[in-house]
Amino acid sequence: MIPPSVVALCQNGLSVSQELAKDPSKTPSRIGKELFHTDSELDVSTEESSHDGKHGHAEPRNAAGKPDLQTAAQCGNWGSSQPSDLFLSIFHDVIQTVQTDPLIDVCSPSLIGTNGVSPLLIVSGIPDIARHMSNLIARAERDVFLATNFWMYSEPSRLITNALHELSRRAGLKNRRVVVKIMYDRGDVKQFVQNHQIVHPDTYAHPEGKIRLPHPNDVPNLDLEVVNYHRPLLGTFHAKFMVVDRRIAVLQSNNIQDNDNLEMMCQFEGDVVDSIYDTALISWHNQLKPPFPSLDSPSRGSAPPSFNVPSHGELFNEYGDSLYGYYTENRPPPTAGPGPDAVEQAGSKPLPQHSSSDPHYDADIASELLRSIATLSPGPGQRRIDLISKNLNTTAENETTATAPDITDPNEAMSPFIPLPPHQPFPIALVNREPYGAPTASSLHVPQNVSWVSGLRYATNSVLIQTPDLNAADLLPEILAAARRKIDVSIIYCLGYNDAGEMLPLQGGHNEGVAHSLYKQLEPEYHDYLNYHCYIAKDQIGPIHNSHKQRSCHIKLMIIDGHVGIMGSGNQDTQSWYHSQEINVMVDSPLVVGRWYDAIRRNQNSLLYGACRKGNATEDNLVGCWVDPDTGKMADGAIGVDAGRFAWAKGAIGAVNRARGVGGF
C-alpha cells in the first residue's frame, strides 16, 4: 500500500524546478534540502540490513497483497491519458521507493508520474544520434542542457561542438544569448571533496585535450558552463540525455565518443520534459551561472513542437503509416519546413550526409529523415546491404564488410530514423536511480530496479530485454521466476562486451556464464520460455566479439507485454543496478513500444540469427552460447561459459580499460 505521506508528496505540486524559478540564485541542492529535507550529495542506503555488501532480494513493498491501482493512479499527472493496469502496477511499486528518500528518483515526486508524446526514435550508430542532437542544438532558442557519461573528442563530439558554433552564429543574428550547460564524468581526485567540479575553459577547450569543447571566446553568444560529476568510489554519472528550450528532451543509450556500438535514442515532448528538466537541475546541483531562461516556462500545457510542423504530419498517411521509409522513392512531402532544408533539396539532387567536415543542418525531423534515407538508398550497381555496412562502420579504421544477404523486402530495410505519427499523450514515469559510491549492494530499492523487477513479475505474456551485459544478482531470480510462470523471456546481449570488467569480483560475471547458469537452474520443461540471443548486426549473419571493435550493441531496453517499455541509460549489470546514476523512462503506449520492438527486429539480425544454444547445461558447456550452425563452434574471441582461472586478472585489465573509456559504460 502506498502510504499517505508518499501520496502527499506526489500531489503537492512542489518541485525543485518550480522553486528555482522563484529564486534562481539558489542552488538546486539547497532547494532539495528545503523542500524534501534530503541531501543529494550523500549516499542513501535503501537496505537496512545490507551494509555488508551482500545482495538481497528485491521484494516489492506490496509483497503481502495486490497493488492499489487507484491510489497509484492518484500519484501521477497523466493528463488526458489513461494508464493500463500493468503500467499502474509497476508504477505502484516504483513510487513507494520515495519513502526512503523523496529525491531517490533524482526527480521531484510530483513530476515522477507524467505524460507526453514521442515524435522520433533512432536506432543506429552514435554518429546518426549525434547528427540529430546537433540539429536540435542548432535550432535552440533559449537554452540547452546536455548530459553524458563519457565525452571523448571524436566525430560525434565534433558534430556537437560544430552545432554550438552554429547556435552562437544564429543567436548573434537575432541579437540574443543562449545558455548551454554540459555534464560528463571524468574521474578526478577533487571529487572526493566535491562531487560536482566546475571545469575551467582552459581544460574543456584545450585544443589538444580529450574534450575540445568551444572556448567561450569562440562562441560569443553562448553562456557555456561545464561540470564534471562523479560520486567516489563507484557512483558513476551514467545518465545520457539532453533538454532543449524545455520543450524537447532526448534520452539515449550512447556516450559522446567514437565506437562501433548500435545505440537507441528517443525524443519526448509534452509534460514529461518538465520531469526530465527537473532531473537535469537536481543532477547539476550547483548554482546556475547564469540561470536557464526557460526556468519560468514549463513545458506542461504547451503543444508538442514537432507535431506543430506541417511536414511531420505529411510523412504519414491517414492510418499513421510512413509514406517515406527507407525502401520508398526519395521524394519530399508536399509542404516543406522553413529554410533551406533537405525537404526543399530532395528530388533535385542527391542529399549529402550531415557530418562534422561537411555540415548540413536541417529545419525539422522530416528533413533529417530524407537526408538519412538518401544515405542508405543504393544507386546503380550498389547493394543496400553494403550501404548499411558503411553506415555501421562508424570509425575510420572499421572496414567491416557484409556477410548477410542483400535486402529486398521493404519491411526488412534498416531504418535508423523512425518518426512516429502525431498521437495523443500517453502515460510516462521517470524510473531513475541516484548514484551510490560505496562498494556495497545497499542501494537496491530504487525506481529503476523496482521497475525492472516489477515488470518481470507483473508480465502476463512476454518480456524482451536488450542490454550489453546482464548479470545483476537481484535480477537473475526474477528471470527464472518469470520463465517458470510461462512468460516468454527473450534476452539479447552483446558478445564479449566488457567481459574483462564483468569478471572482477562482485561484478556478476560475463554473459555466456550467466546464461549457462540460468539454464542449469531452470527446469527443462521451462527452457522454451527463456530465449537468449547474441547481438548480430544488420549486415551480419553471426556475432562479432566486442574485442574486435567492429559490431557491438549498447542498447538498454525492456518491453513488457508489447505495450509497456522502459528505455534509457541503465544496463542490466551490477554497476547500473547498484551504483551508477541512471535516467530511464517507462512508457505505456502500444504505438510507441510497438515501434521500439519493430526497430529492434529490423535494425539488427539478433532475433533472426542470434539464438543461443539450449539443452542440458550440466552436460553441454555450450548451452547459453552462440554456436555457428555450420561449424558448431563459438564466434572468434568468445571465451565460453568458463572464464578460467585468471578471470580476476582479466577483470583488472577491464577495469583499467573502462576508466580509460575503451571498455564498457
C-alpha positions as CSV (number, residue, x, y, z in Angstrom):
1,M,0.0,0.0,0.0
2,I,1.2,3.5,-0.9
3,P,1.5,5.4,2.4
4,P,-0.3,8.8,2.7
5,S,3.0,10.6,3.1
6,V,4.0,9.5,-0.4
7,V,0.7,10.4,-1.9
8,A,1.0,13.8,-0.4
9,L,4.5,14.3,-1.9
10,C,3.2,13.3,-5.4
11,Q,0.1,15.6,-5.2
12,N,1.5,18.7,-3.5
13,G,2.9,20.1,-6.8
14,L,6.2,21.0,-5.3
15,S,9.3,20.6,-7.4
16,V,13.0,21.7,-7.4
17,S,12.5,23.4,-10.8
18,Q,9.4,25.3,-9.7
19,E,11.1,26.7,-6.6
20,L,14.3,27.5,-8.5
21,A,12.2,29.7,-10.9
22,K,11.2,31.8,-7.9
23,D,14.8,32.4,-6.8
24,P,17.4,31.4,-9.5
25,S,20.2,32.5,-7.2
26,K,19.7,29.4,-5.0
27,T,21.3,26.0,-5.8
28,P,19.1,23.1,-6.7
29,S,20.8,21.2,-3.9
30,R,19.7,23.8,-1.4
31,I,16.2,23.7,-2.7
32,G,16.1,19.9,-2.4
33,K,17.1,20.2,1.3
34,E,14.5,22.9,1.9
35,L,11.6,21.1,0.2
36,F,12.4,17.5,0.9
37,H,15.0,17.5,3.7
38,T,17.4,15.4,1.7
39,D,21.0,15.9,0.6
40,S,21.6,14.9,-3.0
41,E,25.3,14.7,-2.4
42,L,25.1,11.9,0.1
43,D,24.8,8.1,-0.5
44,V,21.4,6.8,0.6
45,S,21.1,3.1,1.6
46,T,17.8,1.5,0.8
47,E,18.6,-1.7,2.6
48,E,18.6,-1.6,6.4
49,S,20.4,-4.9,6.6
50,S,22.6,-4.9,3.5
51,H,25.6,-2.9,4.8
52,D,27.8,-6.0,4.5
53,G,27.7,-5.6,0.7
54,K,25.8,-8.9,0.1
55,H,22.9,-8.9,-2.3
56,G,19.4,-9.1,-1.0
57,H,16.1,-9.9,-2.8
58,A,14.3,-7.1,-4.5
59,E,11.0,-7.7,-2.7
60,P,8.4,-5.1,-3.6
61,R,6.9,-3.1,-0.8
62,N,3.5,-4.6,-1.5
63,A,4.6,-8.2,-1.3
64,A,1.7,-9.1,1.0
65,G,-1.0,-8.1,-1.5
66,K,-2.1,-6.8,-4.8
67,P,-1.1,-3.3,-5.8
68,D,-3.6,-0.5,-5.0
69,L,-4.1,0.8,-8.6
70,Q,-6.5,3.5,-7.6
71,T,-4.0,5.1,-5.3
72,A,-1.2,4.7,-7.7
73,A,-3.2,6.5,-10.4
74,Q,-3.7,9.4,-8.0
75,C,0.1,9.7,-7.7
76,G,0.7,10.8,-11.3
77,N,-0.2,13.6,-13.7
78,W,-1.5,11.5,-16.6
79,G,-3.3,14.4,-18.4
80,S,-5.8,13.0,-20.9
81,S,-4.1,9.6,-21.0
82,Q,-5.3,6.5,-19.1
83,P,-2.6,4.2,-17.7
84,S,-3.1,0.5,-18.2
85,D,-3.3,-1.8,-15.1
86,L,0.1,-3.2,-16.0
87,F,1.7,0.2,-16.0
88,L,0.0,1.3,-12.8
89,S,1.0,-2.0,-11.1
90,I,4.7,-1.3,-11.9
91,F,4.3,2.4,-11.0
92,H,2.7,1.4,-7.7
93,D,5.9,-0.3,-6.7
94,V,8.2,2.4,-8.1
95,I,6.5,5.3,-6.3
96,Q,6.9,3.6,-2.9
97,T,10.7,4.0,-3.1
98,V,10.1,7.7,-2.3
99,Q,9.6,6.6,1.3
100,T,13.3,6.1,1.7
101,D,14.3,9.5,0.1
102,P,12.0,11.9,-1.6
103,L,14.6,12.5,-4.3
104,I,15.6,8.9,-4.7
105,D,14.3,9.2,-8.3
106,V,16.5,12.2,-9.0
107,C,13.2,13.9,-9.7
108,S,10.7,15.7,-7.6
109,P,7.9,13.3,-6.6
110,S,5.2,15.4,-8.1
111,L,6.8,15.0,-11.5
112,I,7.7,11.3,-11.5
113,G,4.3,10.2,-13.0
114,T,3.6,12.2,-16.1
115,N,2.6,12.1,-19.8
116,G,3.9,13.1,-23.2
117,V,4.5,12.2,-26.8
118,S,7.4,10.8,-28.7
119,P,7.8,12.1,-32.3
120,L,11.1,10.3,-33.1
121,L,13.1,7.1,-32.5
122,I,16.6,6.5,-33.7
123,V,18.3,3.1,-33.6
124,S,21.7,3.4,-35.2
125,G,25.3,4.2,-34.6
126,I,26.4,7.1,-32.4
127,P,27.0,9.5,-35.4
128,D,23.4,9.3,-36.5
129,I,22.2,10.2,-33.0
130,A,24.8,12.9,-32.7
131,R,23.6,14.3,-36.1
132,H,20.1,14.7,-34.6
133,M,21.4,16.2,-31.4
134,S,23.4,18.7,-33.4
135,N,20.3,19.7,-35.3
136,L,18.4,20.2,-32.1
137,I,21.2,22.3,-30.7
138,A,21.4,24.5,-33.8
139,R,17.7,25.1,-33.6
140,A,17.7,26.1,-29.9
141,E,16.2,29.4,-28.9
142,R,16.9,29.8,-25.2
143,D,18.9,27.0,-23.5
144,V,20.5,23.6,-23.9
145,F,21.3,21.0,-21.2
146,L,23.4,18.1,-22.3
147,A,24.4,15.2,-20.0
148,T,26.6,12.2,-20.8
149,N,28.8,9.7,-19.1
150,F,31.9,9.7,-21.2
151,W,32.9,12.5,-23.5
152,M,35.8,12.0,-25.9
153,Y,37.0,14.1,-28.8
154,S,35.5,12.2,-31.8
155,E,33.2,12.6,-34.8
156,P,30.1,12.7,-32.5
157,S,31.8,15.4,-30.3
158,R,32.8,17.4,-33.4
159,L,29.2,17.3,-34.7
160,I,28.0,18.7,-31.3
161,T,30.8,21.3,-31.0
162,N,30.1,22.5,-34.6
163,A,26.4,22.8,-33.7
164,L,27.4,25.0,-30.7
165,H,29.3,27.3,-33.1
166,E,26.3,27.3,-35.4
167,L,24.0,28.1,-32.5
168,S,26.2,31.0,-31.4
169,R,26.1,32.3,-35.0
170,R,22.3,32.1,-35.2
171,A,21.9,33.7,-31.8
172,G,24.1,36.6,-32.9
173,L,22.0,37.2,-36.0
174,K,18.9,37.6,-33.7
175,N,20.8,39.6,-31.0
176,R,20.2,37.1,-28.3
177,R,22.1,34.8,-26.0
178,V,21.6,31.1,-25.3
179,V,22.6,29.3,-22.1
180,V,24.4,25.9,-22.5
181,K,25.3,23.6,-19.7
182,I,27.2,20.3,-20.2
183,M,27.8,17.5,-17.7
184,Y,30.0,14.4,-18.0
185,D,32.0,12.1,-15.8
186,R,35.8,12.0,-16.0
187,G,37.1,10.9,-12.6
188,D,39.1,13.5,-10.6
189,V,40.6,13.2,-7.1
190,K,38.9,16.5,-6.2
191,Q,35.6,14.7,-6.4
192,F,36.3,13.1,-3.1
193,V,35.7,16.6,-1.6
194,Q,33.2,18.0,-4.1
195,N,31.4,15.6,-6.5
196,H,30.4,18.3,-8.9
197,Q,33.5,20.0,-10.2
198,I,33.2,23.1,-12.4
199,V,35.5,22.6,-15.4
200,H,37.6,25.6,-16.4
201,P,37.5,26.6,-20.1
202,D,41.3,26.1,-20.3
203,T,40.6,22.4,-19.6
204,Y,37.5,21.7,-21.6
205,A,38.5,23.8,-24.6
206,H,42.2,22.8,-24.8
207,P,43.0,22.3,-28.5
208,E,44.9,19.1,-27.7
209,G,42.7,17.9,-24.9
210,K,40.3,15.0,-24.7
211,I,37.1,17.1,-24.6
212,R,37.7,20.1,-27.0
213,L,34.5,22.0,-26.5
214,P,34.5,25.5,-27.9
215,H,36.2,28.2,-25.8
216,P,33.7,30.9,-24.6
217,N,35.6,33.4,-26.8
218,D,34.8,31.3,-29.8
219,V,31.0,31.1,-29.1
220,P,30.4,34.7,-28.0
221,N,26.6,34.5,-28.0
222,L,26.5,31.4,-25.7
223,D,26.9,31.3,-21.9
224,L,28.7,27.9,-21.6
225,E,29.2,26.1,-18.3
226,V,30.7,22.6,-17.9
227,V,30.6,20.3,-14.8
228,N,32.5,17.0,-14.2
229,Y,30.4,14.8,-11.9
230,H,31.3,11.6,-10.1
231,R,30.4,10.1,-6.7
232,P,33.5,8.2,-5.5
233,L,34.2,5.4,-5.5
234,L,31.6,3.7,-7.7
235,G,28.9,6.3,-8.2
236,T,29.4,7.0,-11.9
237,F,27.3,9.6,-13.6
238,H,26.0,7.3,-16.3
239,A,22.9,9.3,-17.4
240,K,22.7,10.3,-21.0
241,F,20.1,12.9,-22.1
242,M,19.6,16.4,-23.4
243,V,16.9,19.0,-22.9
244,V,16.4,21.9,-25.4
245,D,14.4,25.0,-24.6
246,R,12.4,23.0,-22.0
247,R,10.3,21.8,-25.0
248,I,12.2,18.8,-26.3
249,A,14.1,16.1,-24.4
250,V,16.1,13.1,-25.8
251,L,17.1,10.1,-23.8
252,Q,19.8,7.8,-25.3
253,S,22.0,4.9,-24.6
254,N,25.1,6.4,-26.1
255,N,28.1,8.4,-24.8
256,I,29.8,11.1,-26.9
257,Q,32.7,9.1,-28.4
258,D,33.7,7.0,-31.4
259,N,33.0,3.3,-31.2
260,D,31.2,0.5,-33.1
261,N,28.0,0.4,-30.9
262,L,24.5,0.2,-32.1
263,E,22.5,2.7,-29.9
264,M,19.0,3.9,-29.2
265,M,17.6,7.4,-28.8
266,C,14.0,8.5,-28.1
267,Q,12.7,12.1,-28.4
268,F,10.0,13.2,-26.0
269,E,7.8,16.3,-25.8
270,G,5.0,17.5,-23.6
271,D,4.7,17.4,-19.8
272,V,7.4,14.8,-19.5
273,V,10.0,17.4,-20.5
274,D,9.4,19.2,-17.2
275,S,10.3,16.0,-15.3
276,I,13.5,15.4,-17.3
277,Y,14.3,19.1,-16.8
278,D,13.9,18.6,-13.1
279,T,16.3,15.7,-13.2
280,A,18.8,17.9,-15.0
281,L,18.7,20.6,-12.3
282,I,19.0,18.2,-9.5
283,S,21.9,16.5,-11.2
284,W,23.6,19.8,-11.8
285,H,23.5,20.5,-8.1
286,N,25.4,23.8,-8.2
287,Q,24.2,27.3,-8.7
288,L,23.4,28.0,-12.4
289,K,25.6,30.8,-13.6
290,P,23.7,32.1,-15.4
291,P,20.3,30.5,-14.9
292,F,18.3,28.9,-17.7
293,P,16.0,31.4,-19.4
294,S,13.4,28.6,-19.5
295,L,13.1,28.3,-15.7
296,D,9.8,30.2,-15.9
297,S,8.5,28.4,-19.0
298,P,7.2,24.9,-18.1
299,S,6.5,22.5,-20.9
300,R,3.3,21.5,-19.3
301,G,0.3,22.6,-21.3
302,S,2.3,23.6,-24.4
303,A,1.8,22.0,-27.8
304,P,4.4,19.4,-28.8
305,P,6.7,21.4,-31.1
306,S,7.4,18.6,-33.6
307,F,3.7,17.9,-34.2
308,N,3.2,21.6,-34.9
309,V,5.4,21.4,-38.0
310,P,3.2,20.6,-41.1
311,S,5.9,18.5,-42.7
312,H,5.9,16.0,-39.8
313,G,2.3,15.0,-40.3
314,E,2.8,14.8,-44.0
315,L,5.2,11.9,-43.5
316,F,2.2,9.6,-42.8
317,N,-1.0,8.5,-44.4
318,E,-4.4,8.7,-42.7
319,Y,-3.6,5.4,-40.9
320,G,-0.3,6.6,-39.4
321,D,1.8,4.5,-41.8
322,S,5.0,6.1,-43.1
323,L,5.0,7.3,-46.6
324,Y,8.7,7.9,-46.8
325,G,10.5,4.9,-45.5
326,Y,14.0,3.6,-46.4
327,Y,12.6,1.5,-49.2
328,T,10.4,4.1,-50.9
329,E,11.1,6.7,-53.6
330,N,13.0,9.6,-52.1
331,R,10.6,12.4,-52.8
332,P,9.6,15.3,-50.5
333,P,6.3,15.8,-48.6
334,P,4.1,18.4,-50.3
335,T,4.7,21.0,-47.6
336,A,8.3,21.9,-46.8
337,G,9.5,23.3,-43.5
338,P,11.0,26.7,-43.3
339,G,14.5,27.4,-44.5
340,P,16.9,25.7,-46.9
341,D,16.4,22.2,-45.6
342,A,16.6,18.7,-47.0
343,V,12.9,18.7,-47.9
344,E,13.4,21.5,-50.4
345,Q,16.5,19.9,-51.9
346,A,15.1,16.4,-52.2
347,G,14.2,15.3,-55.7
348,S,16.5,17.8,-57.3
349,K,19.9,16.4,-56.3
350,P,21.4,13.7,-54.0
351,L,21.4,14.8,-50.4
352,P,24.8,14.8,-48.8
353,Q,25.2,13.4,-45.4
354,H,25.5,15.8,-42.5
355,S,29.0,15.5,-41.0
356,S,31.5,17.5,-39.0
357,S,33.6,18.1,-42.1
358,D,30.5,18.9,-44.3
359,P,27.7,20.3,-42.1
360,H,24.1,20.4,-43.4
361,Y,21.7,21.5,-40.8
362,D,18.0,20.7,-41.3
363,A,14.9,22.5,-40.1
364,D,12.8,19.6,-38.9
365,I,12.5,15.8,-38.5
366,A,11.2,15.3,-42.0
367,S,14.2,16.9,-43.5
368,E,16.6,14.8,-41.3
369,L,14.7,11.7,-42.3
370,L,15.0,12.3,-46.0
371,R,18.8,13.0,-45.7
372,S,19.2,9.7,-43.8
373,I,17.1,7.9,-46.4
374,A,19.4,9.2,-49.2
375,T,22.4,7.8,-47.3
376,L,21.0,4.3,-47.4
377,S,19.4,4.4,-50.9
378,P,21.5,2.4,-53.4
379,G,22.4,3.8,-56.8
380,P,23.1,1.9,-59.9
381,G,25.3,-1.1,-59.2
382,Q,25.1,-0.7,-55.4
383,R,23.7,-3.1,-52.9
384,R,21.6,-1.8,-50.0
385,I,23.4,-4.2,-47.6
386,D,26.8,-2.6,-48.4
387,L,25.4,0.9,-47.7
388,I,24.2,-0.5,-44.3
389,S,27.8,-1.8,-43.6
390,K,29.2,1.6,-44.5
391,N,26.7,3.3,-42.1
392,L,27.7,0.9,-39.3
393,N,31.4,1.4,-39.9
394,T,31.3,4.4,-37.7
395,T,35.0,4.7,-37.1
396,A,37.7,5.4,-39.6
397,E,39.6,2.1,-39.0
398,N,36.4,0.0,-39.3
399,E,36.1,-1.5,-42.7
400,T,33.9,-4.5,-41.9
401,T,32.0,-5.9,-44.9
402,A,28.6,-7.6,-45.0
403,T,28.1,-11.3,-44.7
404,A,24.3,-11.1,-44.7
405,P,22.4,-11.3,-48.0
406,D,21.1,-8.1,-49.6
407,I,17.7,-6.8,-48.5
408,T,14.9,-6.9,-51.0
409,D,11.9,-6.9,-48.6
410,P,10.8,-3.3,-47.8
411,N,9.7,-4.5,-44.3
412,E,13.2,-5.6,-43.5
413,A,15.1,-2.5,-44.6
414,M,17.2,-1.0,-41.8
415,S,15.6,2.3,-40.7
416,P,17.8,4.4,-38.4
417,F,15.4,7.4,-38.2
418,I,11.9,6.3,-37.3
419,P,9.4,9.2,-37.0
420,L,6.1,8.5,-35.3
421,P,2.8,9.9,-36.5
422,P,1.1,12.6,-34.4
423,H,-0.6,11.0,-31.5
424,Q,-2.2,11.8,-28.2
425,P,-0.1,11.9,-24.9
426,F,0.5,8.6,-23.2
427,P,1.5,7.8,-19.6
428,I,5.2,8.1,-18.7
429,A,7.1,7.6,-15.5
430,L,10.7,8.5,-14.8
431,V,12.4,5.5,-13.3
432,N,15.9,6.7,-12.5
433,R,18.5,5.8,-9.9
434,E,20.7,8.1,-7.9
435,P,24.4,7.4,-7.6
436,Y,25.8,5.3,-4.8
437,G,29.5,5.4,-4.3
438,A,30.1,2.9,-1.6
439,P,31.3,-0.6,-2.7
440,T,28.3,-2.4,-1.2
441,A,24.9,-3.6,-2.6
442,S,23.0,-1.3,-0.2
443,S,21.3,0.8,-2.9
444,L,18.8,-1.8,-4.4
445,H,15.3,-0.5,-3.9
446,V,15.5,2.4,-6.3
447,P,12.9,3.3,-9.0
448,Q,15.0,1.9,-11.9
449,N,15.5,-1.5,-10.3
450,V,12.0,-1.8,-9.0
451,S,10.5,-1.0,-12.4
452,W,12.5,-3.9,-14.0
453,V,11.7,-6.4,-11.2
454,S,8.0,-5.5,-11.2
455,G,7.9,-5.6,-15.0
456,L,9.0,-9.2,-14.9
457,R,6.6,-10.0,-12.0
458,Y,3.5,-8.4,-13.5
459,A,4.1,-9.5,-17.1
460,T,1.3,-11.8,-18.4
461,N,2.7,-12.7,-21.8
462,S,6.2,-11.7,-22.7
463,V,9.3,-9.7,-21.7
464,L,12.1,-8.6,-24.1
465,I,15.4,-7.4,-22.6
466,Q,18.3,-5.9,-24.6
467,T,21.4,-4.9,-22.7
468,P,25.2,-5.1,-23.3
469,D,25.6,-7.2,-20.1
470,L,23.1,-9.0,-17.9
471,N,24.4,-10.2,-14.5
472,A,22.8,-8.2,-11.7
473,A,22.4,-10.7,-8.8
474,D,18.9,-9.5,-7.9
475,L,17.6,-9.7,-11.5
476,L,18.5,-13.3,-12.2
477,P,16.0,-14.9,-9.8
478,E,13.3,-12.8,-11.4
479,I,14.1,-14.0,-14.8
480,L,13.8,-17.6,-13.7
481,A,10.6,-16.9,-11.8
482,A,9.0,-15.4,-14.9
483,A,10.0,-18.3,-17.1
484,R,8.5,-20.7,-14.5
485,R,5.2,-18.7,-14.9
486,K,5.5,-19.4,-18.6
487,I,6.3,-15.9,-19.5
488,D,8.3,-15.7,-22.8
489,V,11.5,-14.0,-21.7
490,S,13.8,-13.0,-24.5
491,I,17.3,-11.6,-23.8
492,I,19.7,-10.0,-26.3
493,Y,23.2,-9.5,-25.0
494,C,26.4,-8.3,-26.7
495,L,29.1,-10.9,-27.1
496,G,32.2,-10.0,-25.2
497,Y,31.0,-6.6,-24.1
498,N,33.4,-5.6,-21.3
499,D,33.9,-9.3,-20.4
500,A,37.1,-8.4,-18.5
501,G,35.4,-5.9,-16.3
502,E,32.4,-8.1,-15.6
503,M,34.8,-10.8,-14.4
504,L,36.0,-8.7,-11.5
505,P,34.9,-9.9,-8.0
506,L,31.3,-8.7,-7.2
507,Q,30.7,-7.7,-10.8
508,G,28.4,-10.6,-11.7
509,G,30.2,-12.5,-14.4
510,H,30.2,-12.5,-18.2
511,N,27.1,-13.1,-20.4
512,E,27.7,-16.7,-21.5
513,G,28.5,-17.8,-18.0
514,V,25.3,-16.2,-16.6
515,A,23.2,-17.6,-19.4
516,H,24.6,-21.1,-18.8
517,S,24.0,-20.8,-15.1
518,L,20.3,-19.8,-15.6
519,Y,19.7,-22.7,-18.0
520,K,21.3,-25.0,-15.4
521,Q,19.0,-23.8,-12.7
522,L,15.8,-23.8,-14.8
523,E,13.9,-27.0,-15.1
524,P,13.9,-28.4,-18.6
525,E,10.1,-28.0,-19.0
526,Y,10.6,-24.2,-18.8
527,H,13.5,-23.8,-21.2
528,D,11.2,-22.9,-24.0
529,Y,10.3,-19.7,-22.1
530,L,13.8,-18.5,-21.7
531,N,15.4,-17.4,-25.0
532,Y,18.9,-16.0,-25.1
533,H,20.2,-14.2,-28.2
534,C,23.6,-12.7,-29.1
535,Y,23.5,-9.3,-30.8
536,I,24.1,-9.6,-34.5
537,A,24.4,-6.5,-36.7
538,K,22.1,-5.9,-39.6
539,D,24.8,-6.7,-42.2
540,Q,26.0,-9.9,-40.5
541,I,24.8,-13.5,-40.0
542,G,26.8,-14.1,-36.8
543,P,28.0,-12.1,-33.8
544,I,31.4,-10.3,-33.8
545,H,33.1,-10.3,-30.5
546,N,33.4,-6.9,-28.9
547,S,37.2,-7.2,-28.7
548,H,37.3,-6.7,-32.5
549,K,35.5,-3.3,-32.2
550,Q,33.5,-3.9,-35.4
551,R,29.9,-4.6,-34.5
552,S,28.7,-4.1,-30.8
553,C,25.5,-3.1,-29.2
554,H,24.9,-0.7,-26.3
555,I,21.1,-0.5,-26.3
556,K,19.3,-0.7,-22.9
557,L,15.6,-1.7,-23.2
558,M,12.8,-3.7,-21.6
559,I,9.5,-4.4,-23.3
560,I,6.7,-5.9,-21.3
561,D,3.6,-7.5,-22.9
562,G,4.1,-5.4,-26.0
563,H,2.8,-2.1,-24.7
564,V,4.9,-1.1,-21.6
565,G,8.5,-0.2,-22.3
566,I,11.5,1.0,-20.3
567,M,14.5,2.6,-22.0
568,G,17.3,4.9,-21.1
569,S,20.9,4.6,-19.8
570,G,20.6,1.7,-17.3
571,N,22.3,-1.6,-18.1
572,Q,21.3,-4.9,-16.5
573,D,24.7,-5.3,-14.9
574,T,26.0,-4.8,-11.3
575,Q,27.3,-1.3,-11.9
576,S,24.0,0.1,-13.2
577,W,21.9,-1.8,-10.6
578,Y,23.8,-0.8,-7.5
579,H,25.9,2.3,-8.2
580,S,25.6,4.5,-11.3
581,Q,23.3,7.4,-11.7
582,E,20.9,6.5,-14.5
583,I,17.9,8.0,-16.3
584,N,15.1,5.9,-17.8
585,V,11.5,6.4,-18.8
586,M,8.7,3.8,-18.5
587,V,6.0,4.4,-21.2
588,D,2.6,2.9,-21.7
589,S,1.8,3.0,-25.4
590,P,1.2,0.2,-27.9
591,L,2.2,2.6,-30.7
592,V,5.5,3.8,-29.3
593,V,6.5,0.4,-27.8
594,G,5.5,-1.3,-31.0
595,R,7.9,0.9,-32.9
596,W,10.6,0.1,-30.4
597,Y,10.2,-3.6,-31.0
598,D,10.0,-3.2,-34.7
599,A,13.2,-1.2,-34.7
600,I,15.0,-3.9,-32.7
601,R,13.7,-6.5,-35.1
602,R,14.6,-4.8,-38.4
603,N,17.7,-2.8,-37.5
604,Q,19.7,-5.8,-36.3
605,N,19.7,-9.5,-37.0
606,S,19.8,-10.7,-33.4
607,L,16.3,-12.3,-33.4
608,L,17.0,-13.8,-36.9
609,Y,20.4,-15.4,-36.5
610,G,21.4,-14.9,-32.8
611,A,19.6,-17.7,-30.9
612,C,21.9,-19.2,-28.3
613,R,22.1,-22.9,-27.7
614,K,19.8,-24.6,-25.2
615,G,19.9,-28.1,-23.8
616,N,21.3,-29.9,-20.7
617,A,23.6,-27.3,-19.2
618,T,25.1,-29.9,-16.9
619,E,26.4,-32.0,-19.8
620,D,26.8,-29.4,-22.5
621,N,29.2,-26.5,-21.9
622,L,27.9,-24.6,-25.0
623,V,24.5,-24.1,-23.5
624,G,23.9,-20.3,-23.3
625,C,26.5,-19.6,-26.0
626,W,26.0,-18.7,-29.7
627,V,27.2,-21.5,-31.9
628,D,27.8,-21.3,-35.6
629,P,25.2,-23.6,-37.2
630,D,27.6,-24.7,-39.9
631,T,30.8,-25.2,-37.9
632,G,29.4,-25.9,-34.4
633,K,32.0,-23.5,-33.0
634,M,31.6,-20.3,-31.0
635,A,32.4,-16.9,-32.5
636,D,36.0,-15.9,-32.7
637,G,37.1,-14.4,-29.4
638,A,34.3,-15.9,-27.3
639,I,35.5,-17.4,-24.0
640,G,32.6,-19.7,-23.4
641,V,30.9,-20.3,-20.1
642,D,34.1,-20.7,-18.0
643,A,36.1,-17.6,-17.7
644,G,39.1,-19.6,-16.4
645,R,41.5,-19.4,-13.5
646,F,42.7,-15.9,-14.2
647,A,39.3,-14.2,-14.6
648,W,40.3,-11.7,-11.8
649,A,43.4,-10.6,-13.7
650,K,41.3,-10.1,-16.9
651,G,38.9,-8.2,-14.8
652,A,41.6,-5.8,-13.5
653,I,42.5,-5.1,-17.1
654,G,38.9,-4.5,-17.9
655,A,38.6,-2.0,-15.1
656,V,41.6,-0.1,-16.4
657,N,40.1,0.0,-19.9
658,R,36.8,1.1,-18.5
659,A,38.5,4.0,-16.7
660,R,40.3,4.9,-20.0
661,G,37.0,5.0,-21.8
662,V,37.7,2.0,-24.1
663,G,35.8,-0.6,-22.0
664,G,32.1,-0.6,-21.0
665,F,29.7,2.1,-19.9
